[in-house]
Amino acid sequence: MSKEMIEALDALETEKGVKKEIVIEALEAALTSAYKRNYNQAQNVEVTFDPKKGDIKVFAVKEVTEEVFDSRLEVSLKDAMEINKAYEIGDEISFEVTPRDFGRIAAQTAKQVIMQRVREAERANVYDEYSKYEEEIMQGVVERRDNKFVYVSLGKIEAVLGKGDQMPNERYEAHDHVKVFVTKVENSAKGPQVFVSRTAPGLVKRLFEQEVPEIFDGTVEIVGIAREAGDRTKIAVRSTNEDVDAVGTTVGPRGARVQAVVNELSGENIDVVQWEEDAADYIANALNPAQVIAVQFNDENNERSATVIVPDYQLSLAIGKKGQNARLAAKLTGFKIDIKPESEVEFVDDEELTEEDQALVDETDASEAAVADDDAATTDTTADDDSADQSEE
């Protein structure tokens, strides 16, 4: 070895980020293996590489014993004391045994092993770099596709986009630029593997964080997301600042912010609803754009289920195309939702009435009471007139 080797190690560290110490450690291990194999030596051999001069030296490590049974592994106490009188039985002494032609043999034998270690180090660097991007958005370029995957270049690595992670309304062609959500990074035997998605709900969340500063800084929080990728998504938001309208902030002026996300998702419809602590109000909001008259909870079998009453003309809107609106609302709220038209419901408990409905009932009761009072007053007047007529007679 020579200074050229040291320069090569420096270049490797600079260009590929592989630390010199890792390569030297791999080199020493490879040279040790080469020496044992080519010179039929025992397992007590150490090879050292001088990172400053590029020199390689081979040492046989022997244990100091009273009597020598194997000269390759042991050295007598008498011989050891001739080297240094401080040696005692059980100590280890290194003897240089570097062969003259070892440089050529070692280089040939160790080359493949060194390259393998370098590849492993590179893979480790790539894994460390991309594992930080789990559950984050990355910009990629479509490279190719086959029957199972779309392969997306993320720079130093090629990510895979499985069939289940591909939007049904999108077609991915080579050289297309696409934003993907990193779902998982694995360090397998073949090297790091990155799995990405265009259908994960997390993609919607990250896109809104990019478009809405209030969501990114936590002023507005995304509480839940229910998504049928490529078709429709419902997200529930709430504000941590009472002066900030969560829904209005998320939608943006004239819908600009939500439209930017819709465009990135190739036209996927997005409903932004207000999260409410009260479950009835939350369910009613989740069924937006349908109007809700009342929400009744079913406590049977301790299931989270509710019956939602809507105006007859709103029934199809509340259910949605192929049941999608009700299905997404149920997924968003965590309740099983049964939607019924107003005409099929015989009564609504007072507890289920909204404030407006209760006010209307109170107003009706008051009107009926007033009418009753008028009728009573009229009856009294008639009775007085009859009494007066009898007196005159």
Secondary structure, DSSP 8 states (H G I E B T S, - for coil): --HHHHHHHHHHHHHH---HHHHHHHHHHHHHHHHHHHHT--S-EEEEE-TTT--EEEEEEEEEESS-S-TTTEEEHHHHHHH-TT--TT-EEEEE---TTHHHHHHHHHHHHHHHHHHHHHHHHHHHHHGGGTTSEEEEEEEEE-SSEEEEE-SSSEEEEEGGGS-TT----TT-EEEEEEEEEEEETTEEEEEEESS-HHHHHHHHHHH-HHHHTTSEEEEEEEEETTTEEEEEEEESSTTS-HHHHHH-GGGHHHHHHHHHTTT-EEEEEE--SSHHHHHHHHTTTS--SEEEEE-GGG--EEEEEE-GGGHHHHH-GGGHHHHHHHHHHT-EEEEEEGGG-----GGG--HHHHHHHHHHHHHHHHHHHHHHHHHHHHHHHHHHHHHH-
